[in-house]
Amino acid sequence: MTTASPGNQQAPAASPQELSGRFEQEFGTAPHGVWQAPGRVNLIGEHTDYNEGFVLPFAIDRTARVAVALRQDDSIRMLSTYGDQGTVTTTLGALQPGTAKGWTKYPLGVVWALRERGIDVPGLDLLLDSNVPLGAGLSSSHAIECAVITALNELTGAGLEARDMVLATQRAENDFVGAPTGIMDQSASLRGAKGHAVFLDCRDQTARLVPFETEPAGLVLLVIDTKVSHSHADGGYASRRASCELGAEVMGVKALRDLDVADLEEAGGLLDEVTFRRVRHVVTENDRVLQTVELLAGSGPGAIGPLLDASHASMRDDFEISCPELDLAVDTARAHGAIGARMTGGGFGGAAIALTPMDSVQTVSEAVAKAFAQAGFTAPDIFAVSPAAGAMRVG
């Protein structure tokens, strides 16, 4: 199995000490600290978050780390450990939605969103390192945002609770970056805990930790990064969200969260065929999340495979956000021993997950790699993830 990280596929994350040393080398002064936030895998519950529904993500053991020092002026200097962009320099006064490019729009969006809330964020120097795969549906962008907001919340003494930080990073995504995302990714990154998934009600932001440990059950959760890059800021995501809003309006409810499976018969008579299928995905996906939480509390992770499979079929056929690479990854993993598999993340590329018995990990990994080669697809990265702790200071 291979691993992925931005710019260097084999590079591990820099340690806090290494990042501090690099920061001092680049900026001529020591940082005020080092903070990290994890990427996430969504176990189940896709495109339910902005419909005020239920999701079940968990923070993963791959993180974005930022070394930060506040400045006495309004300058912002940023550098990442990967790529060849060099130091990016701007000012607080230049922060305007839609103007930032590349990875810099995520930390800049957080600074902008905090200042919009009335928090006096000064200029700063920032060095970023991340080993969350880019474009894989593992929320590399939110990992950056959550590391930055955790740092700035502490450094400015803002005193924001997790709920406030979730909403601030959502505003950064929606209004600064221009991606109409919900609150799931930030919630997992900020609220995650080792050995647990985060059962999140996206209507009121109540969150409950649900035990999710695969190893005692003899299982491994594999991530299959198809290397098909996706972007939440492009049209496919926005059009799906618009369909959901139309469906809720026609059905006379505030959000699709307010419908259940028994309402689908009526919906089928009121909605056009495409909108109905979009609605059916969200309604049945919410139901699958609730079933998964119940099974994890009772029978354990070995019982949830059929729900993962049903989720993928719904995203493929009703929400139409899969792609040939994701379908091949899921089908091949299932055929070679995985007990359940689905695409994860916003769709149109990214990664699949496969809940796999420990003694089948090599068989599944080799079969997926072979299938991709035979199909002429780019070789996937396949690696295991475990539920990890949420955002924190590490140096």
C-alpha positions in Angstrom: 0.0 0.0 0.0 1.2 3.5 -0.7 0.4 6.8 1.0 -0.3 10.2 -0.3 0.7 13.7 0.8 0.6 17.0 -0.9 3.5 17.4 -3.3 5.5 14.3 -2.1 3.6 11.0 -2.1 5.9 9.4 0.5 6.6 12.3 2.8 5.5 12.0 6.4 4.2 15.0 8.2 6.8 17.3 9.7 7.1 17.1 13.5 6.1 20.2 15.5 9.8 20.7 16.2 10.8 20.4 12.6 8.0 22.9 11.6 9.1 25.3 14.3 12.7 25.1 13.1 11.7 25.7 9.5 9.5 28.6 10.5 12.4 30.3 12.3 14.6 29.7 9.3 12.1 31.2 6.9 10.7 34.1 9.0 13.6 35.0 11.3 11.7 34.5 14.5 10.2 31.6 16.5 6.5 30.9 16.0 4.1 31.5 18.9 3.1 27.8 18.6 2.2 24.9 16.4 -1.3 23.6 16.0 -2.8 20.7 14.0 -6.2 19.6 12.8 -7.0 16.2 11.1 -8.6 15.4 7.8 -11.7 13.3 8.1 -13.4 10.2 6.6 -17.1 10.3 6.4 -18.2 6.8 7.4 -21.7 7.4 6.2 -24.1 10.4 5.6 -23.2 12.1 2.3 -24.8 15.4 1.2 -27.1 15.2 4.2 -25.3 18.0 6.1 -26.6 21.0 4.2 -30.0 19.4 4.3 -30.0 19.7 8.1 -29.6 16.0 8.5 -27.3 13.4 10.1 -23.7 12.5 9.4 -21.2 10.2 10.9 -17.6 11.3 10.1 -14.4 10.6 12.1 -11.2 12.5 12.3 -8.3 10.5 10.8 -4.6 10.1 11.6 -3.5 12.5 8.9 -3.2 16.2 9.7 -2.5 19.7 8.6 -0.1 21.5 10.9 0.5 25.3 11.1 3.2 27.2 12.9 2.0 30.7 13.5 3.3 34.0 14.9 1.2 37.1 15.2 2.7 40.4 13.9 2.6 44.0 15.0 1.4 45.2 11.6 -1.2 44.2 9.1 1.0 42.1 6.9 0.3 38.4 6.3 3.1 36.1 5.1 2.4 32.5 4.3 4.5 29.6 3.1 3.8 25.8 2.7 6.3 23.0 2.9 5.1 21.6 -0.4 5.1 22.9 -3.9 7.2 25.8 -5.3 4.9 28.8 -4.6 7.4 30.6 -2.3 6.2 33.0 0.3 2.8 34.6 -0.3 2.5 38.1 1.1 -0.7 40.2 1.5 -2.3 42.5 4.0 -5.4 42.5 6.1 -6.9 45.3 4.0 -6.6 43.2 0.8 -8.7 40.3 2.1 -11.7 40.1 -0.2 -13.8 37.1 -1.1 -12.8 35.4 -4.3 -9.3 37.0 -4.6 -7.1 34.4 -3.0 -5.6 31.5 -5.0 -4.6 28.0 -4.2 -4.1 26.7 -0.7 -3.8 30.3 0.7 -7.5 30.9 0.4 -8.2 28.6 3.3 -6.1 30.3 6.0 -6.9 33.7 4.6 -10.6 32.8 4.6 -10.4 32.0 8.3 -8.7 35.3 9.0 -11.4 37.1 7.0 -14.2 35.3 8.7 -12.9 35.9 12.2 -12.5 39.6 11.5 -16.0 39.7 10.1 -17.1 38.4 13.5 -15.5 41.4 15.1 -12.4 39.5 16.4 -9.3 41.6 16.1 -6.9 39.3 14.2 -3.7 41.1 13.4 -1.1 40.4 10.7 0.6 37.1 11.0 3.3 34.7 9.7 2.2 31.2 8.9 4.0 28.0 7.8 1.8 25.1 6.6 2.6 21.4 6.4 0.0 18.7 5.6 -0.1 15.0 4.9 -3.9 14.9 4.2 -4.2 13.9 0.5 -5.3 16.7 -1.7 -8.6 16.3 -3.7 -9.3 12.9 -2.3 -12.5 13.7 -0.4 -10.7 13.6 3.0 -11.2 17.3 3.6 -7.6 18.6 3.3 -9.0 22.1 3.0 -11.0 21.9 6.2 -8.0 20.5 8.0 -6.0 23.6 7.1 -8.9 25.9 8.2 -9.4 24.1 11.5 -5.7 24.2 12.3 -5.6 27.9 11.6 -8.8 28.8 13.5 -7.6 26.7 16.5 -4.3 28.7 16.5 -6.0 32.1 16.1 -8.6 31.4 18.7 -5.9 30.8 21.2 -3.5 33.5 20.1 -6.2 36.2 20.0 -7.9 35.1 23.2 -11.2 35.0 21.3 -12.6 32.2 23.5 -14.7 30.6 20.7 -16.4 27.3 21.5 -16.2 24.5 18.9 -19.7 25.5 17.6 -18.5 29.0 16.9 -15.4 27.8 15.2 -17.4 25.4 13.0 -19.7 28.3 11.9 -16.7 30.6 11.3 -14.9 28.1 9.1 -18.2 27.4 7.2 -18.5 31.1 6.5 -14.9 31.1 5.3 -15.8 28.3 2.9 -19.1 29.6 1.7 -18.4 33.4 1.5 -14.6 33.7 1.0 -13.6 30.5 -0.9 -17.0 30.2 -2.7 -17.8 26.6 -1.9 -21.3 26.0 -0.7 -20.4 23.3 1.9 -22.1 22.4 5.2 -20.6 21.9 8.7 -19.7 18.2 8.7 -16.0 18.4 7.8 -15.2 21.1 10.4 -17.2 19.4 13.1 -15.2 16.1 12.6 -11.9 17.9 12.6 -12.6 20.1 15.6 -14.6 17.5 17.7 -13.0 14.2 16.8 -11.7 11.7 19.4 -9.5 8.7 19.1 -11.5 5.5 18.6 -14.8 7.3 17.9 -16.9 8.7 15.1 -18.8 11.9 15.5 -22.6 11.5 15.2 -23.6 15.0 14.2 -27.1 16.5 13.9 -26.5 19.3 11.3 -29.7 21.1 12.3 -28.7 22.1 15.8 -25.0 21.1 15.8 -25.5 18.6 18.7 -22.7 16.0 18.5 -22.2 12.7 20.2 -19.2 10.5 20.1 -19.9 6.9 18.9 -17.4 4.2 19.5 -15.8 3.1 16.2 -12.8 0.8 16.6 -12.2 -1.6 13.8 -9.2 -3.5 15.2 -11.0 -5.3 18.0 -13.5 -6.5 15.4 -10.7 -7.8 13.1 -11.3 -5.1 10.5 -9.3 -2.4 8.8 -10.8 0.7 7.1 -9.0 1.2 3.9 -9.1 4.5 2.0 -8.7 4.1 -1.8 -7.7 7.5 -3.2 -8.6 7.3 -6.9 -6.4 10.3 -7.7 -9.4 11.8 -9.5 -9.3 15.4 -8.2 -12.5 17.1 -7.3 -13.5 20.6 -6.2 -16.5 21.6 -4.1 -16.4 25.0 -5.7 -17.5 23.8 -9.2 -21.0 23.3 -10.5 -21.8 19.7 -9.7 -22.0 20.3 -6.0 -24.0 23.5 -6.3 -26.5 21.9 -8.7 -27.2 19.0 -6.3 -27.7 21.5 -3.4 -30.2 23.4 -5.6 -32.1 20.3 -6.3 -32.4 19.5 -2.6 -33.7 23.0 -1.9 -36.3 22.7 -4.6 -37.4 19.3 -3.3 -37.8 20.7 0.2 -39.8 23.7 -1.1 -42.2 21.5 -3.2 -42.7 19.1 -0.3 -43.4 22.1 2.1 -40.7 21.4 4.6 -37.8 23.5 6.0 -35.2 20.9 4.9 -35.1 17.4 3.6 -34.3 16.3 7.1 -38.0 16.7 7.8 -38.9 13.9 5.4 -38.7 10.2 6.2 -38.8 7.1 4.0 -42.6 6.9 4.3 -42.8 10.3 2.6 -41.1 9.2 -0.6 -44.2 7.8 -2.2 -45.9 11.3 -2.0 -42.7 12.9 -3.2 -42.6 10.7 -6.3 -45.9 12.1 -7.4 -45.0 15.8 -6.9 -41.4 16.0 -8.1 -39.8 15.7 -11.5 -37.8 12.5 -11.9 -34.3 14.0 -11.3 -35.3 16.0 -8.2 -37.1 13.0 -6.8 -34.0 10.9 -7.1 -31.9 13.6 -5.4 -34.5 13.8 -2.6 -34.6 10.0 -2.3 -30.9 9.8 -1.7 -30.9 12.3 1.1 -33.9 10.8 2.8 -32.6 7.2 2.7 -29.1 8.3 3.6 -30.3 10.0 6.7 -32.0 6.7 7.6 -28.8 4.8 6.9 -26.8 7.1 9.3 -29.3 6.4 12.1 -29.2 2.6 11.5 -25.4 2.7 11.4 -25.2 4.5 14.8 -27.6 1.9 16.3 -25.6 -1.0 14.9 -22.2 0.4 16.1 -23.7 0.7 19.6 -25.0 -2.8 19.5 -23.5 -5.3 17.1 -20.3 -3.3 16.3 -18.6 -2.4 13.0 -18.8 -5.8 11.5 -22.6 -5.3 11.0 -22.5 -2.1 9.0 -21.2 -3.4 5.6 -24.6 -3.6 3.9 -25.4 0.0 4.8 -22.1 1.2 3.3 -22.9 -0.7 0.1 -26.4 0.8 -0.1 -25.0 4.2 0.5 -22.7 3.9 -2.5 -25.5 2.6 -4.7 -27.7 5.6 -3.7 -24.9 8.1 -4.5 -24.1 6.4 -7.8 -27.7 6.0 -9.1 -29.8 8.6 -7.3 -27.4 11.5 -6.5 -25.2 10.7 -9.5 -21.9 11.9 -7.9 -19.8 8.8 -8.4 -17.4 8.2 -11.3 -15.9 5.1 -13.1 -12.9 5.0 -10.8 -14.9 5.2 -7.6 -17.3 2.5 -8.9 -14.4 0.2 -9.9 -12.7 0.7 -6.5 -15.9 -0.2 -4.6 -16.9 -3.1 -6.8 -13.4 -4.6 -6.8 -13.0 -4.2 -3.0 -16.3 -5.9 -2.4 -15.5 -8.8 -4.8 -12.2 -9.5 -3.0 -13.2 -9.6 0.6 -14.4 -6.2 1.9 -17.6 -6.4 3.9 -18.8 -3.0 2.7 -17.5 -0.2 0.6 -18.6 3.2 -0.6 -17.3 6.5 -2.0 -16.7 9.1 0.6 -16.8 12.9 0.4 -18.5 15.2 -1.9 -18.1 13.1 -5.0 -17.1 13.6 -8.6 -13.8 11.9 -7.7 -11.8 11.6 -4.5 -11.7 8.4 -2.4 -13.7 5.3 -1.6 -13.6 3.5 1.7 -13.6 -0.3 2.2 -14.3 -2.0 5.5 -12.0 -5.0 5.2 -11.1 -8.0 7.3 -7.5 -7.8 8.4 -6.5 -11.0 6.6 -8.0 -9.6 3.3 -6.2 -6.2 3.3 -3.4 -7.3 1.0 -5.8 -9.2 -1.4 -8.2 -6.2 -1.6 -5.3 -3.7 -2.1 -3.6 -5.8 -4.9 -6.9 -6.5 -6.6 -7.9 -2.8 -6.7 -4.5 -1.8 -8.0 -4.6 -4.4 -10.7 -8.1 -3.5 -11.7 -7.1 0.2 -12.1 -4.1 -0.8 -14.2 -6.2 -2.9 -16.5 -8.7 -0.1 -16.9 -6.0 2.4 -17.8 -6.7 4.5 -14.7 -4.0 6.3 -12.7 -2.7 4.0 -9.9 -4.6 4.6 -6.7 -3.1 5.2 -3.3 -4.5 2.7 -0.7 -3.9 3.1 3.0 -5.5 2.4 6.3 -7.0 5.1 8.6 -8.0 5.1 12.2 -10.3 7.5 14.2 -8.0 10.1 15.7 -8.1 13.1 18.0 -9.4 16.5 16.8 -7.7 19.8 16.5 -5.2 20.8 19.1 -2.0 22.6 20.0 1.1 20.4 19.5 4.0 22.7 20.0 
